[in-house]
Amino acid sequence: MGKKAAKSTRKFAQSGQLKKAIQARRKHQEIKRKADKRKSRPGKGKAADDEGEEEGDVELEGKEDFSHEGEDDNDMSADDLAADGDESEDDDISEDGSFASVDALDDVDGAAHMLELSKLAERDPEFYKYLQENDRELLDFDASGKDDVIDNKDDEGDTETAPILTLAIVKKWSKALLEQHSLRALRKLLIAFRAAVHMNEEDEVLAWTIDSSAVYDKLVTTALRYTPIILEHHCQYKSLPNGQFKPPTQTQKWKTLQKLILSYFHNIIHLMNQSSNTTMVELALAESAKLVPYVVGSRKAVKEYLKACLALWSMGEDTVRIAAFLAVRRLASASDESILNMVLKNTYLVLVRSCKTTAAHSLPSINLMKNSASEVYTMNDTAAYQHAFGYIRQLAVHLRNSMRVKTKEAYKQVYNWQFVHCVDFWSIVLARACDREAQLERGGQESELKALVYPLVQVSLGAIKLIPNSRSHPLHLHLLRSLLHLTRHTHTYVPLSPYLLPILTSTLSASSKPKASTLRPLDFETTIRAPQQYLKTRVYNEGLAEESVFLLAAYLASPPVHASLAFPELVVPLTTTLRKALKASKSSSWKAKETSLTKALVERIEESAKWVETKRKGVRFAPSALQEVERWEGDLTNEVEDSPLGRYVKVQTKAREKRRQLVEKAREGEGEVLEE
């Protein structure tokens, strides 16, 4: 290669005819190779048709997996699914291991490389001499591909015994990818990657035999890490200012690479579904997310990828869940609204199916899913509103049916974990979308989702009133926690004290002496219906008093309530009711803990009322001056945490968190001693 190219060769390259000549030669070679294959393997066409049928079956299974019984207007009909199933021609991916048309692109790049080297010898002979002495491989670059380790054996894939892949071959491909961004090396690497993914499957014609775990790990890692880099070099996609992206432009190079990348993407999905190696699955999720802009044009690939990611998001370790969620969020960033709608719908359905039951070991995972799913739902308020409206309406329909029929089976439609978690999820979504900080980011404009705060509150309060007995108090507390979170972030006043006071006063009632029992304290976080043996026991009453006192204090200390100009007047009925209950329970020696908790709360409430009265002494405007009132309450919001009630809630929150951590450590068997 050190020899100077002939003048006629350089002129031919500069005329633009080189590319056409290379394409014509490659097309002729491809036709000849396919003809030779048909002569040597007459039954291959039938096998390819069978494989296509199998792919169709997989697609239908994926569609059925996202069906959901009992869904109303928001569900896609069978016609919708059939319409979505009409895939483009790009989905008919050949898996014969060829994709030889990619080499033509590499030949064009290689010819340009040769031309540059020939010019370099004329422009800078000293540097050319340096390359001859120190980097001979760069000058010996062969654009025809004759230097490849195995000459097109990996293209055939129809030999009786496939060649054994070695580390040296993988390293040579890696070097070609890094130094030359070679598409020929990428093609060979991805064909070998397919062999690695399907190596343990029968009736698969593979191009390579992999008999070493080191070679397998190196091959898979190299393919996953290098492919996005090479694609970004040859075909860049467009990133929009709002975080969305558009697929690459339909250039000739991208049209040639598209089927190869789709085939590789389906192989990644297969790897994620089959691999039990957590590290490998995390890497596959992280690197496949970078390829999303290149495959969003294929509805089949998007559906299968979303299904695989959501399956990993709903089970497995936390690191895998987070990586899967990041991939789902990347998919939702596509500029195609139909993809966003697909992501929103299926994310919610997977969340609902994952929270049918709740236990101490599954609650952290469910909370992680709710918090991460809420982030996807706040990416586009307009698209999220349609889904949120339909699903909140569905909760209202369940509540209405339960109120009309009034049977045990009807009540189960509301009094179950799925209903509780759905209310909590939508409270998180609305709180996140309508938070003041989020509103400031939008330039002070309110979110479209704020219109759903009222119906969600009405559904939640209706569910609390459905069965107001003592056994259902744990469920009532769950719903009240969700509403408290909603009011705190949206700065919406919701009267929750009328629903908390009956729970607290019932624990102070001195009607009868509690039953003796050796039951352990009830875990209110993982309980929605108290077991029968807990009713009228001291441990249950004390637990209810502790939970209701904390929630009532947190509610009164929240900015929408405590920062109100009328706070001293708002708490008068409440403190009066609690003092009467305390007076009635004085004669009961078995109510010591409930009485002390309630008494401390009343004292903090009265101190905070005096604190607000002190703050409003300097007020010179009338209540009708709404702008002045809002300005005064906005200034007081920043000081609420320093009020007597705010400090009380802060101390109680830290104590409860410390106790929760100790219980968690004890549950995991770390031998921690539980202390109050």
C-alpha positions in Angstrom: 0.0 0.0 0.0 3.0 2.2 0.4 3.2 2.4 -3.4 1.7 5.5 -4.9 -1.7 5.1 -6.6 -1.7 5.5 -10.4 -3.0 8.8 -11.8 -5.7 7.1 -13.7 -6.9 5.4 -10.5 -7.1 8.7 -8.7 -9.0 10.4 -11.5 -11.5 7.5 -11.6 -12.1 7.8 -7.9 -12.6 11.5 -8.1 -15.1 11.2 -11.0 -17.7 9.6 -8.7 -17.9 6.4 -10.8 -16.1 4.3 -8.3 -19.1 4.0 -6.0 -21.4 2.8 -8.9 -18.8 0.3 -10.0 -18.5 -1.2 -6.6 -22.2 -1.4 -6.1 -22.6 -3.1 -9.5 -19.9 -5.6 -8.7 -21.3 -6.4 -5.3 -24.8 -6.8 -6.7 -23.5 -9.3 -9.2 -21.7 -11.2 -6.5 -24.7 -11.4 -4.3 -26.9 -12.7 -7.1 -24.3 -15.4 -7.9 -24.0 -16.4 -4.3 -27.8 -16.8 -3.8 -28.0 -18.9 -7.0 -25.2 -21.2 -5.6 -27.1 -21.5 -2.3 -30.3 -22.5 -4.0 -28.5 -25.2 -6.0 -26.7 -26.6 -2.9 -29.8 -26.4 -0.5 -33.1 -26.9 -2.4 -35.2 -27.1 0.8 -34.0 -23.8 2.3 -36.9 -21.7 1.0 -39.4 -23.8 2.8 -37.4 -23.5 6.1 -37.3 -19.8 5.7 -41.1 -19.7 5.3 -41.5 -21.9 8.4 -39.3 -19.5 10.3 -41.5 -16.6 9.2 -44.6 -18.3 10.4 -42.9 -18.8 13.8 -42.1 -15.1 14.0 -45.8 -14.3 13.3 -46.8 -16.6 16.3 -44.5 -14.7 18.6 -46.0 -11.4 17.5 -49.6 -12.6 18.3 -48.4 -13.9 21.7 -47.0 -10.5 22.5 -50.3 -8.8 21.6 -52.3 -11.2 23.8 -50.0 -10.5 26.7 -51.1 -6.9 26.8 -54.8 -7.7 26.9 -56.6 -6.9 30.1 -60.0 -8.1 31.1 -62.4 -5.7 32.6 -61.0 -2.6 30.9 -63.5 -0.1 29.7 -63.2 2.6 27.0 -59.5 3.0 27.4 -58.7 -0.5 26.2 -57.7 -1.2 22.6 -60.2 -3.4 20.8 -59.3 -6.4 18.8 -59.5 -4.4 15.6 -57.0 -1.9 17.0 -54.6 -4.7 17.8 -55.0 -6.1 14.3 -54.4 -2.7 12.8 -51.2 -2.3 14.9 -50.1 -5.7 13.8 -49.7 -4.6 10.2 -46.0 -4.4 10.1 -43.9 -2.7 7.5 -41.7 -4.5 5.1 -38.7 -3.8 7.3 -39.9 -6.3 9.8 -39.5 -9.2 7.4 -35.9 -9.7 8.5 -33.7 -12.3 6.9 -31.8 -14.4 9.4 -29.7 -16.2 6.9 -26.6 -14.4 8.2 -25.8 -12.6 5.0 -26.6 -8.8 4.9 -23.8 -8.7 2.4 -25.1 -5.4 1.0 -23.6 -3.7 4.0 -20.2 -4.5 2.6 -20.8 -2.2 -0.3 -21.0 0.7 2.1 -17.8 -0.3 3.6 -16.2 -0.6 0.2 -17.1 3.0 -0.5 -15.6 4.1 2.8 -12.5 2.0 2.2 -12.0 3.4 -1.3 -12.2 6.9 0.2 -9.6 5.8 2.8 -7.3 4.6 0.1 -7.6 7.8 -1.8 -6.8 9.8 1.4 -3.7 7.7 2.0 -2.5 8.2 -1.6 -2.9 12.0 -1.2 -1.1 11.9 2.1 2.1 10.5 0.5 2.1 13.6 -1.7 1.1 16.3 0.9 3.2 15.1 3.8 5.9 12.5 2.9 7.5 12.7 6.4 4.3 11.7 8.2 3.7 9.0 5.5 7.2 7.6 6.3 6.3 7.7 10.0 3.2 5.6 9.4 5.3 3.1 7.4 7.6 2.6 10.3 5.1 2.7 13.2 1.6 1.9 12.0 1.9 -0.4 9.0 -1.6 -1.9 9.6 -3.2 1.4 8.7 -1.4 1.6 5.4 -2.1 -2.1 4.7 -5.8 -1.5 4.9 -7.6 -3.6 2.3 -10.9 -2.1 1.0 -11.9 -5.4 -0.7 -12.1 -7.2 2.6 -9.6 -9.9 1.7 -7.8 -9.5 5.1 -10.8 -10.6 7.1 -10.0 -13.5 9.4 -12.4 -15.9 7.7 -13.3 -15.1 4.1 -17.1 -15.0 4.1 -17.5 -18.2 6.0 -19.7 -16.4 8.5 -21.9 -15.2 5.6 -22.9 -18.7 4.4 -24.1 -20.2 7.7 -25.0 -23.4 5.8 -21.9 -25.5 6.4 -22.3 -28.7 8.3 -19.9 -27.6 11.1 -19.7 -23.9 11.8 -16.2 -22.5 12.5 -15.1 -21.9 16.1 -15.0 -18.3 17.2 -11.9 -17.2 19.0 -10.9 -14.2 21.0 -8.4 -13.2 18.3 -11.2 -12.9 15.7 -13.4 -10.8 18.1 -10.5 -8.5 18.9 -9.7 -8.0 15.2 -13.3 -7.0 14.7 -13.1 -4.7 17.6 -10.0 -3.0 16.3 -11.6 -2.5 12.9 -14.7 -0.9 14.6 -12.6 1.4 16.7 -10.1 2.5 14.2 -12.0 2.5 10.9 -15.7 2.3 12.0 -15.9 -0.6 9.6 -19.4 -1.7 8.6 -18.1 -5.0 7.3 -16.7 -5.7 10.8 -20.0 -4.6 12.4 -21.9 -7.0 10.1 -19.6 -9.9 11.0 -19.9 -9.0 14.7 -23.7 -8.9 14.7 -23.9 -12.2 12.9 -21.7 -13.8 15.5 -23.8 -12.1 18.2 -26.9 -13.9 16.8 -25.0 -17.2 17.1 -24.2 -16.4 20.7 -27.8 -15.6 21.6 -29.3 -18.7 19.9 -26.4 -21.1 20.7 -28.4 -23.3 23.0 -31.4 -23.7 20.7 -32.1 -26.7 18.5 -32.8 -26.5 14.8 -30.9 -23.2 14.5 -28.4 -22.7 11.6 -25.7 -20.6 13.1 -22.6 -19.1 11.5 -20.3 -19.7 14.5 -19.6 -22.2 17.2 -18.8 -20.7 20.6 -17.2 -23.1 23.0 -15.7 -20.7 25.6 -17.4 -18.5 28.2 -14.7 -15.9 27.8 -15.3 -15.6 24.1 -19.1 -15.4 24.7 -18.7 -12.6 27.2 -16.3 -10.7 25.0 -18.5 -11.1 21.9 -21.7 -10.0 23.6 -20.1 -7.1 25.5 -18.4 -5.9 22.3 -21.5 -6.0 20.2 -23.6 -4.3 22.8 -21.1 -1.5 23.5 -19.8 -0.8 20.0 -22.9 -1.0 17.9 -24.4 2.3 19.1 -21.1 4.0 18.5 -20.8 2.8 15.0 -24.3 3.7 14.1 -24.0 7.2 15.6 -20.9 7.6 13.3 -22.6 6.5 10.1 -26.3 7.4 10.7 -27.0 10.1 13.3 -30.6 10.7 14.5 -32.0 14.1 15.4 -32.4 15.2 19.1 -35.1 17.8 19.7 -34.9 20.5 22.4 -37.8 19.0 24.4 -35.9 15.8 24.9 -37.6 13.9 22.1 -35.8 12.4 19.1 -36.5 11.7 15.4 -35.3 8.6 13.5 -32.4 9.0 11.1 -33.1 10.4 7.7 -33.8 7.9 5.0 -30.4 8.0 3.4 -29.1 5.2 1.2 -26.7 4.1 3.9 -29.5 3.9 6.5 -31.8 2.0 4.2 -29.0 -0.6 3.7 -28.3 -0.9 7.5 -31.9 -0.9 8.6 -32.6 -4.6 8.3 -29.3 -5.6 9.9 -30.1 -3.3 12.9 -33.6 -4.7 13.3 -32.3 -8.2 13.3 -29.7 -7.3 15.9 -32.4 -5.6 18.0 -34.6 -8.6 18.0 -31.6 -10.7 19.1 -31.0 -8.3 22.0 -34.7 -8.8 23.1 -34.2 -12.5 22.9 -31.1 -12.1 25.1 -33.0 -10.1 27.7 -35.7 -12.7 27.9 -33.4 -15.7 28.2 -30.4 -14.5 30.2 -30.2 -15.0 33.9 -27.0 -12.9 34.3 -28.1 -9.7 36.0 -25.0 -7.8 34.8 -25.5 -8.8 31.2 -29.2 -7.9 31.3 -28.4 -4.5 32.7 -25.9 -3.9 30.0 -28.3 -5.1 27.3 -31.0 -2.7 28.6 -28.6 0.3 28.8 -27.1 -0.2 25.4 -30.4 -1.2 23.6 -31.9 2.1 24.8 -29.4 3.9 22.7 -30.7 2.0 19.6 -34.3 3.0 20.2 -34.2 5.9 17.7 -33.1 3.4 15.0 -36.0 1.0 15.5 -39.0 3.2 16.3 -40.1 2.8 12.7 -40.9 -0.9 13.3 -44.1 -1.3 15.3 -43.3 -5.0 15.9 -39.9 -4.3 17.3 -41.3 -1.6 19.6 -44.0 -3.9 21.0 -41.6 -6.7 21.7 -39.1 -4.4 23.3 -41.7 -2.7 25.4 -43.0 -6.1 26.5 -39.5 -7.3 27.5 -38.6 -4.1 29.4 -41.9 -4.0 31.3 -41.5 -7.7 32.3 -38.0 -6.9 33.8 -39.4 -3.7 35.3 -42.1 -5.6 37.2 -39.7 -8.3 38.6 -36.1 -8.9 39.5 -33.5 -6.8 41.3 -33.8 -3.1 41.8 -30.9 -2.4 39.5 -32.5 -4.3 36.7 -35.8 -2.5 37.3 -34.2 0.9 37.1 -32.4 0.0 33.9 -35.6 -1.3 32.4 -37.5 1.8 33.4 -34.8 4.0 31.7 -35.3 2.0 28.5 -39.1 2.5 28.7 -38.6 6.2 29.3 -36.3 6.4 26.3 -39.0 4.7 24.2 -41.6 7.1 25.4 -39.3 10.0 24.2 -40.0 9.2 20.6 -41.7 12.0 18.6 -44.4 9.5 17.5 -47.4 10.0 19.9 -48.7 6.5 19.2 -45.6 5.0 20.8 -46.0 7.2 23.9 -49.7 6.1 24.2 -48.6 2.5 23.9 -46.0 3.0 26.7 -48.5 4.8 29.0 -51.2 2.2 28.6 -49.0 -0.9 29.0 -47.0 0.6 31.9 -50.2 1.2 33.9 -51.6 -2.3 33.1 -48.3 -4.0 34.2 -48.3 -1.9 37.4 -51.9 -2.9 38.2 -51.2 -6.6 37.7 -48.1 -6.4 39.9 -49.9 -5.1 42.9 -52.7 -7.6 43.4 -51.1 -8.7 46.7 -48.8 -6.6 48.9 -46.4 -8.0 51.5 -43.5 -6.6 53.4 -41.0 -7.9 50.8 -42.9 -6.7 47.8 -44.0 -3.2 49.0 -40.7 -1.5 48.2 -40.8 -2.9 44.6 -44.4 -1.7 44.2 -43.4 1.8 45.5 -40.5 1.9 43.0 -42.8 1.0 40.2 -45.4 3.7 41.1 -42.7 6.4 41.4 -41.0 5.5 38.2 -44.3 5.1 36.2 -45.4 8.5 37.5 -42.3 10.0 35.8 -43.4 8.6 32.4 -46.9 10.0 32.9 -45.6 13.5 33.5 -43.6 13.6 30.3 -46.5 14.8 28.3 -49.6 16.1 30.2 -51.8 16.1 27.2 -51.3 12.4 26.4 -51.3 11.5 30.1 -54.7 13.3 30.6 -56.5 10.9 28.2 -55.3 7.8 30.0 -55.6 9.3 33.6 -59.2 10.4 32.9 -60.2 6.9 31.7 -58.6 5.0 34.5 -59.9 7.3 37.3 -63.3 7.0 35.7 -62.9 3.3 35.9 -62.2 3.5 39.7 -65.4 5.6 40.0 -67.4 3.0 38.1 -66.2 0.3 40.5 -67.2 2.5 43.5 -70.6 3.2 42.0 -71.3 -0.5 41.4 -70.3 -1.3 45.0 -72.6 1.4 46.4 -75.5 0.2 44.3 -75.3 -3.5 44.9 -74.0 -3.5 48.5 -72.9 -7.1 48.5 -69.7 -8.7 49.8 -68.6 -9.4 46.2 -69.3 -5.9 45.1 -67.4 -4.4 48.0 -64.4 -6.5 47.0 -64.2 -4.4 43.8 -63.1 -1.4 46.0 -61.7 -3.0 49.1 -58.6 -4.6 47.5 -55.0 -3.8 47.0 -55.3 -2.9 43.3 -57.8 -0.1 44.1 -55.7 1.3 46.9 -52.5 1.3 44.8 -54.3 2.8 41.8 -55.5 5.7 44.0 -52.1 6.2 45.4 -50.5 6.1 41.9 -52.8 8.7 40.5 -52.2 10.8 43.6 -48.4 10.6 42.9 -49.0 11.5 39.2 -51.2 14.5 39.9 -49.0 15.7 42.8 -45.9 15.5 40.5 -47.6 17.3 37.6 -49.3 20.0 39.6 -46.5 20.8 42.0 -45.6 24.5 42.3 -42.0 23.8 41.1 -43.3 22.0 38.0 -45.7 24.8 37.4 -42.9 27.4 37.5 -40.9 25.3 35.0 -43.9 25.6 32.6 -43.8 29.4 33.0 -46.6 29.5 35.6 -49.1 27.6 33.4 -51.2 25.0 35.2 -51.0 21.4 34.2 -53.9 19.9 32.3 -54.0 17.1 34.8 -55.1 19.5 37.6 -58.7 19.1 36.5 -58.5 15.5 37.7 -57.7 16.4 41.3 -61.4 16.8 42.2 -62.7 13.5 40.7 -59.8 11.6 42.3 -60.5 13.1 45.7 -64.3 12.4 45.4 -63.6 8.7 44.5 -61.2 8.3 47.4 -63.5 9.9 50.0 -66.4 7.8 48.6 -64.4 4.6 49.1 -63.6 5.6 52.7 -67.3 6.1 53.5 -68.3 2.8 51.8 -67.6 0.6 54.8 -66.9 2.7 57.9 -66.3 -0.1 60.4 -63.2 -0.7 62.6 -61.9 -3.6 60.6 -61.6 -1.4 57.4 -59.7 1.4 59.2 -56.3 0.3 57.7 -57.7 0.8 54.2 -59.1 4.2 55.2 -55.7 5.2 56.4 -54.0 4.2 53.1 -56.4 6.3 51.1 -56.0 9.2 53.5 -52.2 9.0 53.2 -52.6 9.3 49.4 -54.9 12.3 49.7 -52.5 13.9 52.1 -49.7 13.6 49.6 -51.9 15.0 46.9 -53.0 18.1 48.9 -49.4 18.8 50.2 -48.0 19.1 46.6 -50.9 20.6 44.8 -51.7 23.1 47.6 -55.4 22.1 47.4 -57.5 22.2 50.5 -59.3 18.9 51.2 -61.2 18.4 54.5 -59.6 15.2 55.7 -60.1 15.9 59.5 -63.7 14.6 59.4 -62.4 11.2 58.2 -59.5 11.0 60.7 -61.4 12.2 63.8 -63.8 9.2 64.0 -60.8 6.8 63.8 -59.0 8.6 66.6 -62.0 9.1 68.9 -63.0 5.4 68.5 -59.7 4.4 70.1 -60.5 6.7 73.1 -63.9 5.2 73.7 -64.2 3.7 77.2 -67.2 1.4 76.3 -65.5 -1.8 77.2 -62.1 -3.2 78.3 -59.9 -4.4 75.5 -59.5 -8.1 75.0 -56.3 -9.7 76.3 -54.0 -10.9 73.5 -50.4 -11.7 72.7 -50.6 -10.6 69.1 -47.7 -8.6 67.7 -48.4 -5.0 66.5 -50.2 -4.9 63.2 -48.2 -3.6 60.2 -50.5 -1.0 58.8 -48.4 -0.5 55.6 -49.1 -4.0 54.4 -52.7 -4.4 55.7 -55.9 -3.2 54.3 -58.3 -5.2 56.4 -57.6 -6.1 60.0 -57.8 -9.8 60.9 -60.7 -10.8 63.1 -58.5 -11.6 66.1 -57.2 -8.0 66.3 -60.6 -6.4 66.8 -61.2 -4.8 70.2 -57.6 -5.7 71.3 -55.3 -3.2 73.0 -52.5 -3.7 70.4 -54.9 -2.8 67.6 -56.3 0.3 69.4 -52.9 1.6 70.1 -51.8 1.1 66.5 -54.8 2.9 65.2 -54.3 5.8 67.6 -50.6 6.1 66.6 -51.4 6.1 62.9 -54.4 8.5 63.1 -52.6 11.0 65.4 -49.6 11.1 63.0 -51.7 11.6 59.9 -53.9 14.2 61.6 -50.8 16.1 62.7 -49.2 15.8 59.2 -52.5 17.0 57.6 -52.8 20.1 59.9 -49.1 20.9 59.4 -49.4 20.8 55.6 -49.1 24.2 53.8 -52.7 24.3 52.5 -54.0 24.0 56.1 -51.4 25.5 58.4 -50.5 28.4 56.1 -54.1 29.4 55.9 -55.1 32.8 57.4 -58.0 31.1 59.1 -56.1 28.3 60.7 -56.9 29.3 64.3 -60.6 29.1 63.5 -60.3 25.9 61.5 -58.9 23.9 64.4 -61.5 25.0 67.1 -64.1 22.3 66.3 -61.3 19.7 66.1 -59.7 20.5 69.4 -63.1 20.7 71.1 -64.0 17.2 69.9 -60.6 15.7 71.0 -60.8 17.3 74.4 -64.3 15.8 75.0 -62.9 12.4 73.9 -60.0 12.8 76.3 -62.3 13.7 79.2 -64.4 10.6 78.6 -61.3 8.3 78.6 -59.8 9.5 81.8 -61.4 6.8 83.8 -60.0 4.1 81.6 -56.6 2.9 82.8 -56.1 0.8 79.7 -56.2 3.9 77.4 -52.9 5.4 78.7 -51.0 5.4 75.4 -54.0 6.6 73.3 -54.6 9.4 75.8 -51.0 10.5 75.9 -50.7 10.6 72.1 -53.9 12.6 71.7 -53.1 15.0 74.5 -49.7 15.8 73.0 -51.4 16.4 69.6 -54.0 18.8 71.1 -51.3 20.8 72.8 -49.3 21.2 69.6 -52.4 22.2 67.7 -53.3 24.9 70.2 -49.7 26.2 70.2 -49.7 26.4 66.4 -53.0 28.3 66.5 -51.4 30.9 68.7 -48.3 31.0 66.5 -50.5 31.9 63.4 -52.4 34.5 65.5 -49.1 36.1 66.3 -48.1 36.1 62.6 -51.4 37.8 61.5 -51.4 40.6 64.1 -49.9 43.0 61.6 -52.5 42.2 58.8 -54.2 45.4 57.5 -56.3 43.9 54.7 -59.8 42.4 54.7 -60.5 38.8 53.9 -62.1 39.9 50.6 -58.7 41.1 49.3 -57.8 37.7 47.8 -54.5 38.8 46.2 -53.2 40.1 49.6 -54.4 36.9 51.3 -52.7 34.7 48.8 -49.5 36.7 49.1 -49.6 36.5 52.9 -50.2 32.7 52.9 -47.5 32.2 50.3 -45.0 33.9 52.6 -46.2 31.8 55.6 -45.8 28.6 53.7 -42.0 28.8 53.9 -42.2 29.1 57.7 -44.7 26.3 58.4 -41.9 23.8 59.2 -40.8 26.0 62.1 -44.2 26.1 63.8 -44.8 24.0 66.9 -46.9 21.5 64.9 -44.3 21.4 62.1 -41.5 20.6 64.5 -43.7 17.9 66.1 -44.4 16.2 62.8 -40.7 16.4 61.9 -39.7 14.6 65.1 -42.4 12.0 64.7 -41.4 11.3 61.1 -37.7 10.7 62.0 -38.8 8.4 64.9 -41.1 6.4 62.6 -38.4 6.1 59.9 -35.8 4.9 62.4 -38.2 2.3 63.7 -39.0 1.2 60.2 -35.3 0.7 59.4 -34.9 -1.3 62.6 -37.8 -3.5 61.7 -36.4 -4.0 58.2 -33.0 -5.0 59.5 -34.6 -7.4 61.9 -36.7 -8.9 59.1 -33.6 -9.4 57.0 -32.0 -11.3 59.9 -29.3 -8.9 60.9 -29.9 -9.4 64.6 -30.8 -5.9 65.4 -32.4 -5.2 68.8 -35.7 -3.3 68.4 -36.0 -0.3 70.6 -38.8 2.3 71.0 
